């Protein structure tokens, strides 16, 4: 369900139904306490990944993934389960809902996912202004403040306005570091031109082989811009260097064999939102 479809459905709904939907969505669209072992101690925001339609049984609707055109090289339409994206790799073909709320028949693109992913996706699409106010209130009222928030643990900025909302939220909460990985280079470029990226918001340009190198090189001198680079057997550090991209450090979470090192977490590493490394490579996983 994209914005046009959502608006079409809302036109047919009564004011009472629209208000009930808005309250339901905004109540579920929150920055969550992390449940990803790699992240460590931080908050995170996850939306629906990929470009396929995800079935949401609780709402009896399908909602389109947010990555869409930005899934170049990482989403396998013919066999989503075999996508290079680690999010899809983590899903298993299963026709039943698991206890944690994940997975369905991903082979047929009819996938059951965590309801929170759908709430956040719909909120960002249909209720973005209200979402900003809701998240601002959540962070303000939170007694134990998030020191770090990872944006789009899954999913992507669908447009400039998505990124602009996070820029505004980070401006309102300088006590928290926000960071993201993105392939929506046009949105980032516009945010830099409009000078809305605050000093506590770090944007990592996702580089996938040749995709993103040119864009990062154009923006790399901005203090809030970083690069996160896929390193594999074909595209090694040396290969990237030949393209003019110097990888200054490697993500310690993934070993050369792609296995996760549970002793290294993002909150302690800080390479993607710190001042010591501009261009971080990551072994394929």
C-alpha positions as a Markdown table, in Angstrom:
| # | Residue | x | y | z |
|---|---|---|---|---|
| 1 | Unk | 0.0 | 0.0 | 0.0 |
| 2 | Unk | 1.7 | 3.2 | -1.1 |
| 3 | Unk | 0.6 | 6.8 | -0.3 |
| 4 | Unk | -1.9 | 7.0 | -3.2 |
| 5 | Unk | -3.6 | 3.8 | -2.1 |
| 6 | Unk | -3.6 | 4.8 | 1.5 |
| 7 | Unk | -5.2 | 8.2 | 0.6 |
| 8 | Unk | -7.7 | 6.4 | -1.6 |
| 9 | Unk | -8.8 | 4.1 | 1.3 |
| 10 | Unk | -9.0 | 7.1 | 3.6 |
| 11 | Unk | -11.3 | 8.9 | 1.3 |
| 12 | Unk | -13.8 | 6.1 | 1.6 |
| 13 | Unk | -13.5 | 6.1 | 5.4 |
| 14 | Unk | -15.4 | 8.2 | 7.9 |
| 15 | Unk | -13.8 | 10.8 | 10.0 |
| 16 | Unk | -14.2 | 8.5 | 13.0 |
| 17 | Unk | -12.5 | 5.6 | 11.2 |
| 18 | Unk | -9.7 | 7.8 | 10.0 |
| 19 | Unk | -9.1 | 9.0 | 13.6 |
| 20 | Unk | -9.2 | 5.5 | 14.9 |
| 21 | Unk | -6.6 | 4.4 | 12.3 |
| 22 | Unk | -4.4 | 7.4 | 13.0 |
| 23 | Unk | -4.4 | 6.7 | 16.8 |
| 24 | Unk | -3.7 | 3.0 | 16.2 |
| 25 | Unk | -0.8 | 3.6 | 13.8 |
| 26 | Unk | 0.9 | 6.3 | 15.9 |
| 27 | Unk | 0.6 | 4.3 | 19.1 |
| 28 | Unk | 2.5 | 1.4 | 17.4 |
| 29 | Unk | 5.0 | 3.6 | 15.5 |
| 30 | Unk | 7.6 | 4.1 | 18.2 |
| 31 | Unk | 11.4 | 4.1 | 18.4 |
| 32 | Unk | 11.9 | 0.7 | 20.0 |
| 33 | Unk | 14.4 | -0.6 | 22.6 |
| 34 | Unk | 16.8 | -2.6 | 20.5 |
| 35 | Unk | 16.2 | -6.3 | 20.0 |
| 36 | Unk | 19.2 | -6.8 | 17.6 |
| 37 | Unk | 22.2 | -8.4 | 19.3 |
| 38 | Unk | 24.6 | -6.5 | 17.0 |
| 39 | Unk | 23.4 | -3.0 | 17.8 |
| 40 | Unk | 23.9 | -3.2 | 21.6 |
| 41 | Unk | 22.4 | -0.5 | 23.9 |
| 42 | Unk | 20.5 | 1.9 | 21.6 |
| 43 | Unk | 17.1 | 2.6 | 20.2 |
| 44 | Unk | 16.1 | 1.6 | 16.7 |
| 45 | Unk | 13.5 | 2.3 | 14.0 |
| 46 | Unk | 12.6 | -0.3 | 11.5 |
| 47 | Unk | 10.3 | -0.2 | 8.5 |
| 48 | Unk | 9.3 | -2.7 | 5.9 |
| 49 | Unk | 12.2 | -3.6 | 3.7 |
| 50 | Unk | 12.5 | -4.5 | 0.0 |
| 51 | Unk | 10.1 | -3.6 | -2.8 |
| 52 | Unk | 7.6 | -6.4 | -2.4 |
| 53 | Unk | 4.2 | -6.3 | -0.9 |
| 54 | Unk | 4.0 | -7.5 | 2.7 |
| 55 | Unk | 0.7 | -8.8 | 4.1 |
| 56 | Unk | -0.3 | -7.5 | 7.5 |
| 57 | Unk | -2.9 | -9.9 | 8.9 |
| 58 | Unk | -3.8 | -7.7 | 11.9 |
| 59 | Unk | -4.8 | -4.9 | 9.5 |
| 60 | Unk | -5.9 | -7.2 | 6.6 |
| 61 | Unk | -3.9 | -5.1 | 4.1 |
| 62 | Unk | -0.7 | -5.3 | 2.1 |
| 63 | Unk | 1.9 | -2.6 | 2.5 |
| 64 | Unk | 4.7 | -2.1 | 0.1 |
| 65 | Unk | 8.3 | -2.3 | 1.3 |
| 66 | Unk | 10.1 | 1.1 | 1.5 |
| 67 | Unk | 13.4 | 0.2 | -0.4 |
| 68 | Unk | 11.8 | 0.1 | -3.8 |
| 69 | Unk | 14.0 | 1.6 | -6.5 |
| 70 | Unk | 16.9 | 1.8 | -4.0 |
| 71 | Unk | 17.1 | -2.0 | -3.7 |
| 72 | Unk | 19.6 | -2.2 | -6.6 |
| 73 | Unk | 21.7 | -5.3 | -6.2 |
| 74 | Unk | 20.3 | -6.3 | -2.8 |
| 75 | Unk | 16.8 | -7.5 | -3.5 |
| 76 | Unk | 16.1 | -10.6 | -5.5 |
| 77 | Unk | 12.6 | -10.3 | -7.0 |
| 78 | Unk | 12.6 | -13.8 | -8.3 |
| 79 | Unk | 13.6 | -15.3 | -5.0 |
| 80 | Unk | 13.5 | -12.8 | -2.1 |
| 81 | Unk | 14.8 | -15.4 | 0.3 |
| 82 | Unk | 18.1 | -15.4 | -1.6 |
| 83 | Unk | 18.4 | -11.6 | -1.7 |
| 84 | Unk | 21.9 | -10.2 | -0.8 |
| 85 | Unk | 20.2 | -8.0 | 1.8 |
| 86 | Unk | 20.8 | -9.4 | 5.2 |
| 87 | Unk | 17.2 | -8.6 | 6.3 |
| 88 | Unk | 15.9 | -11.0 | 3.7 |
| 89 | Unk | 18.5 | -13.6 | 4.5 |
| 90 | Unk | 17.2 | -13.6 | 8.1 |
| 91 | Unk | 13.7 | -14.6 | 7.0 |
| 92 | Unk | 12.8 | -18.3 | 6.6 |
| 93 | Unk | 10.2 | -19.7 | 4.4 |
| 94 | Unk | 7.3 | -20.6 | 6.7 |
| 95 | Unk | 3.6 | -20.4 | 6.3 |
| 96 | Unk | 3.0 | -19.9 | 10.0 |
| 97 | Unk | 3.6 | -16.9 | 12.2 |
| 98 | Unk | 6.4 | -17.3 | 14.7 |
| 99 | Unk | 6.3 | -16.3 | 18.3 |
| 100 | Unk | 8.2 | -13.1 | 17.5 |
| 101 | Unk | 5.7 | -12.1 | 14.8 |
| 102 | Unk | 8.0 | -12.7 | 11.8 |
| 103 | Unk | 7.9 | -14.4 | 8.5 |
| 104 | Unk | 5.5 | -16.0 | 6.0 |
| 105 | Unk | 5.7 | -17.3 | 2.5 |
| 106 | Unk | 8.5 | -15.1 | 1.3 |
| 107 | Unk | 8.9 | -17.1 | -1.9 |
| 108 | Unk | 5.5 | -15.7 | -3.0 |
| 109 | Unk | 6.2 | -12.2 | -1.7 |
| 110 | Unk | 3.3 | -12.7 | 0.7 |
| 111 | Unk | 5.2 | -12.2 | 3.9 |
| 112 | Unk | 4.1 | -11.9 | 7.5 |
| 113 | Unk | 6.3 | -9.4 | 9.4 |
| 114 | Unk | 6.4 | -7.7 | 12.7 |
| 115 | Unk | 3.4 | -5.5 | 13.1 |
| 116 | Unk | 5.6 | -2.6 | 14.3 |
| 117 | Unk | 7.4 | -2.5 | 11.0 |
| 118 | Unk | 4.0 | -1.9 | 9.3 |
| 119 | Unk | 2.9 | 0.7 | 11.8 |
| 120 | Unk | 6.1 | 2.7 | 11.3 |
| 121 | Unk | 5.9 | 2.4 | 7.5 |
| 122 | Unk | 2.3 | 3.6 | 7.3 |
| 123 | Unk | 2.9 | 6.4 | 9.9 |
| 124 | Unk | 5.8 | 7.7 | 7.8 |
| 125 | Unk | 3.8 | 7.5 | 4.6 |
| 126 | Unk | 0.4 | 8.8 | 5.7 |
| 127 | Unk | 0.9 | 10.6 | 9.0 |
| 128 | Unk | 4.4 | 12.0 | 8.8 |
| 129 | Unk | 3.7 | 15.4 | 10.5 |
| 130 | Unk | 1.9 | 13.7 | 13.4 |
| 131 | Unk | 4.6 | 11.1 | 13.6 |
| 132 | Unk | 7.2 | 13.8 | 14.2 |
| 133 | Unk | 5.2 | 15.1 | 17.1 |
| 134 | Unk | 4.6 | 11.6 | 18.5 |
| 135 | Unk | 8.3 | 10.7 | 18.4 |
| 136 | Unk | 9.3 | 14.1 | 19.8 |
| 137 | Unk | 6.9 | 13.4 | 22.7 |
| 138 | Unk | 8.3 | 9.8 | 23.2 |
| 139 | Unk | 11.9 | 11.0 | 23.4 |
| 140 | Unk | 11.0 | 14.0 | 25.7 |
| 141 | Unk | 9.1 | 11.9 | 28.1 |
| 142 | Unk | 11.5 | 8.9 | 28.2 |
| 143 | Unk | 13.2 | 8.9 | 31.6 |
| 144 | Unk | 16.2 | 6.8 | 30.5 |
| 145 | Unk | 17.2 | 8.7 | 27.4 |
| 146 | Unk | 18.4 | 6.9 | 24.3 |
| 147 | Unk | 22.1 | 7.8 | 23.8 |
| 148 | Unk | 22.0 | 6.5 | 20.3 |
| 149 | Unk | 19.2 | 5.8 | 17.8 |
| 150 | Unk | 19.7 | 3.7 | 14.7 |
| 151 | Unk | 17.3 | 4.8 | 11.9 |
| 152 | Unk | 16.0 | 2.3 | 9.4 |
| 153 | Unk | 17.4 | -0.9 | 10.9 |
| 154 | Unk | 15.4 | -2.2 | 8.0 |
| 155 | Unk | 13.8 | -0.2 | 5.2 |
| 156 | Unk | 14.8 | 3.0 | 3.5 |
| 157 | Unk | 13.9 | 6.7 | 3.1 |
| 158 | Unk | 11.3 | 6.7 | 0.4 |
| 159 | Unk | 11.6 | 10.4 | -0.2 |
| 160 | Unk | 13.4 | 13.6 | 0.9 |
| 161 | Unk | 10.6 | 14.3 | 3.4 |
| 162 | Unk | 11.3 | 11.1 | 5.3 |
| 163 | Unk | 14.9 | 12.2 | 5.9 |
| 164 | Unk | 13.9 | 15.8 | 6.7 |
| 165 | Unk | 11.6 | 14.5 | 9.5 |
| 166 | Unk | 14.6 | 12.7 | 11.1 |
| 167 | Unk | 16.7 | 15.8 | 10.7 |
| 168 | Unk | 14.1 | 17.9 | 12.5 |
| 169 | Unk | 13.8 | 15.3 | 15.3 |
| 170 | Unk | 17.5 | 15.1 | 15.8 |
| 171 | Unk | 17.7 | 18.9 | 15.9 |
| 172 | Unk | 15.1 | 18.8 | 18.8 |
| 173 | Unk | 17.1 | 16.2 | 20.7 |
| 174 | Unk | 20.8 | 17.1 | 20.7 |
| 175 | Unk | 21.3 | 14.8 | 23.6 |
| 176 | Unk | 20.9 | 11.8 | 21.3 |
| 177 | Unk | 23.1 | 10.6 | 18.4 |
| 178 | Unk | 21.1 | 9.5 | 15.3 |
| 179 | Unk | 22.6 | 7.6 | 12.5 |
| 180 | Unk | 21.5 | 5.8 | 9.3 |
| 181 | Unk | 22.7 | 3.9 | 6.3 |
| 182 | Unk | 21.0 | 4.9 | 3.0 |
| 183 | Unk | 21.0 | 4.5 | -0.7 |
| 184 | Unk | 18.7 | 7.4 | -1.3 |
| 185 | Unk | 21.5 | 9.7 | -2.3 |
| 186 | Unk | 19.3 | 12.3 | -3.9 |
| 187 | Unk | 17.5 | 12.9 | -0.5 |
| 188 | Unk | 20.8 | 13.2 | 1.3 |
| 189 | Unk | 22.2 | 15.7 | -1.3 |
| 190 | Unk | 19.0 | 17.8 | -0.9 |
| 191 | Unk | 19.3 | 17.7 | 2.9 |
| 192 | Unk | 22.9 | 19.0 | 2.7 |
| 193 | Unk | 22.0 | 21.7 | 0.3 |
| 194 | Unk | 19.2 | 22.8 | 2.6 |
| 195 | Unk | 21.6 | 22.7 | 5.6 |
| 196 | Unk | 19.2 | 20.7 | 7.8 |
| 197 | Unk | 21.6 | 18.0 | 9.0 |
| 198 | Unk | 22.5 | 18.6 | 12.6 |
| 199 | Unk | 25.8 | 17.7 | 14.2 |
| 200 | Unk | 24.3 | 14.8 | 16.1 |
| 201 | Unk | 23.0 | 13.1 | 12.9 |
| 202 | Unk | 25.4 | 10.9 | 11.0 |
| 203 | Unk | 24.5 | 9.8 | 7.5 |
| 204 | Unk | 26.3 | 6.7 | 6.1 |
| 205 | Unk | 26.2 | 6.4 | 2.3 |
| 206 | Unk | 25.7 | 2.7 | 1.6 |
| 207 | Unk | 28.2 | 1.7 | -1.1 |
| 208 | Unk | 27.5 | -1.6 | -2.9 |
| 209 | Unk | 30.3 | -2.2 | -5.4 |
| 210 | Unk | 30.2 | 0.7 | -7.9 |
| 211 | Unk | 26.8 | 1.9 | -6.6 |
| 212 | Unk | 27.2 | 5.0 | -4.4 |
| 213 | Unk | 31.0 | 5.6 | -4.9 |
| 214 | Unk | 30.4 | 8.7 | -7.1 |
| 215 | Unk | 27.7 | 10.1 | -4.8 |
| 216 | Unk | 29.8 | 9.6 | -1.7 |
| 217 | Unk | 32.8 | 11.3 | -3.3 |
| 218 | Unk | 30.7 | 14.3 | -4.1 |
| 219 | Unk | 29.4 | 14.6 | -0.5 |
| 220 | Unk | 32.3 | 13.2 | 1.6 |
| 221 | Unk | 33.7 | 16.6 | 2.8 |
| 222 | Unk | 30.5 | 17.3 | 4.8 |
| 223 | Unk | 31.3 | 16.6 | 8.5 |
| 224 | Unk | 28.1 | 14.4 | 9.0 |
| 225 | Unk | 28.7 | 12.2 | 5.9 |
| 226 | Unk | 30.2 | 8.7 | 6.3 |
| 227 | Unk | 30.5 | 5.7 | 4.0 |
| 228 | Unk | 29.7 | 2.1 | 4.7 |
| 229 | Unk | 31.1 | -0.2 | 2.1 |
| 230 | Unk | 30.4 | -3.8 | 1.2 |
| 231 | Unk | 33.6 | -5.8 | 0.9 |
| 232 | Unk | 33.6 | -9.2 | -0.7 |
| 233 | Unk | 35.7 | -11.5 | -2.9 |
| 234 | Unk | 35.1 | -9.4 | -6.0 |
| 235 | Unk | 35.2 | -5.9 | -4.5 |
| 236 | Unk | 38.1 | -5.9 | -2.1 |
| 237 | Unk | 39.6 | -2.9 | -0.4 |
| 238 | Unk | 42.2 | -2.8 | -3.2 |
| 239 | Unk | 39.5 | -2.8 | -5.8 |
| 240 | Unk | 37.8 | 0.1 | -4.2 |
| 241 | Unk | 41.1 | 1.9 | -3.9 |
| 242 | Unk | 41.5 | 1.6 | -7.7 |
| 243 | Unk | 38.1 | 3.4 | -8.0 |
| 244 | Unk | 39.5 | 6.2 | -5.8 |
| 245 | Unk | 37.7 | 5.1 | -2.6 |
| 246 | Unk | 39.9 | 4.6 | 0.5 |
| 247 | Unk | 38.4 | 2.4 | 3.2 |
| 248 | Unk | 39.9 | 3.7 | 6.4 |
| 249 | Unk | 38.7 | 1.0 | 8.8 |
| 250 | Unk | 36.7 | -2.2 | 8.8 |
| 251 | Unk | 33.5 | -3.0 | 10.8 |
| 252 | Unk | 34.6 | -5.3 | 13.6 |
| 253 | Unk | 31.2 | -7.0 | 14.0 |
| 254 | Unk | 31.7 | -9.3 | 11.0 |
| 255 | Unk | 34.7 | -11.4 | 10.5 |
| 256 | Unk | 36.2 | -12.2 | 7.1 |
| 257 | Unk | 34.1 | -15.3 | 6.9 |
| 258 | Unk | 31.0 | -13.3 | 7.4 |
| 259 | Unk | 30.3 | -14.6 | 10.9 |
| 260 | Unk | 29.1 | -12.2 | 13.6 |
| 261 | Unk | 31.5 | -11.4 | 16.4 |
| 262 | Unk | 29.2 | -11.1 | 19.4 |
| 263 | Unk | 31.9 | -9.3 | 21.4 |
| 264 | Unk | 31.6 | -6.3 | 19.0 |
| 265 | Unk | 28.4 | -4.2 | 19.2 |
| 266 | Unk | 27.6 | -0.9 | 17.3 |
| 267 | Unk | 27.1 | 1.1 | 20.5 |
| 268 | Unk | 30.7 | 0.4 | 21.5 |
| 269 | Unk | 32.3 | 0.5 | 18.1 |
| 270 | Unk | 31.0 | 3.9 | 17.1 |
| 271 | Unk | 32.7 | 4.0 | 13.7 |
| 272 | Unk | 29.5 | 4.8 | 11.8 |
| 273 | Unk | 28.7 | 7.8 | 14.0 |
| 274 | Unk | 32.0 | 8.9 | 15.4 |
| 275 | Unk | 34.7 | 11.3 | 14.4 |
| 276 | Unk | 37.6 | 8.8 | 13.8 |
| 277 | Unk | 36.5 | 7.0 | 10.6 |
| 278 | Unk | 34.9 | 8.5 | 7.4 |
| 279 | Unk | 34.8 | 5.3 | 5.3 |
| 280 | Unk | 34.1 | 1.9 | 6.9 |
| 281 | Unk | 34.2 | -1.4 | 5.1 |
| 282 | Unk | 32.1 | -4.4 | 6.1 |
| 283 | Unk | 32.7 | -8.0 | 5.2 |
| 284 | Unk | 29.9 | -9.6 | 3.3 |
| 285 | Unk | 27.4 | -11.4 | 5.6 |
